[in-house]
């Protein structure tokens, strides 16, 4: 499995597609099979060529001693994330200037007491 097999697959892909298309048009003109009945053959040919190309392509080789992954895993953070700022101190953003809604903790309902 070397580069010449891969280039050969690439080189025959176009001609095989054109030959298949020509056969389907010939079937359309000279038999009772019409193109609207036989076009799925093109999908089958494309799929077979893709399988053939993947079978010929070699997996990329890693240098000896290289880790099996491209990037190291993220570091483990044993501490909790930073606490969010207290309510009412945020500036900007959607709805930051709206008055508090009735029923929120620390708010008195209209009319006085709870």
Helices and strands as residue ranges (DSSP letters): H 3-30, H 35-38, H 40-56
